[in-house]
Every structure is written in structure tokens, then in C-alpha cells.
């Protein structure tokens, strides 16, 4: 599955900080813009994986329906 998010980067002193507008908790920093970008990709993966694991635990033993949902945001 591939998703697109909005990475926001700001230069603060000698560092770049970055976060994802649509995903609270996905934030990072890097010495270069490219390092901050790569770190943010990793942070997104970690947040999504952790959220999925928490949801799986919550659903364990319950009868649930799972289906993909596509959303277009303009």
C-alpha cells in the first residue's frame, strides 16, 4: 500500500525539523534536508506500524469487518 503525506520542513539553526501535517506524532530532525526527509519517512512507517499493531490488539477476539477505504482530499 502506498500513501502520500505532506512533509513540512523548517530550518532551525543548523538543523532541519520535519513533521507530517496529516499524521500527529510523525516528526523528526536532520542535519541536512535529505537526512530529515529520510528520517521522516522512517517516522511515518513507525507511527503507522504502531497504530496498526494497537488496532490489531484492540480487535483481537472481536467480530469485525475490515475493508479498504480510499479518500481523496482536495
Secondary structure as UniProt FT lines:
FT   STRAND          7..12
FT   TURN            13..14
FT   STRAND          15..20
FT   TURN            21..22
FT   TURN            24..25
FT   STRAND          27..30
FT   HELIX           33..59
FT   TURN            60..61
//
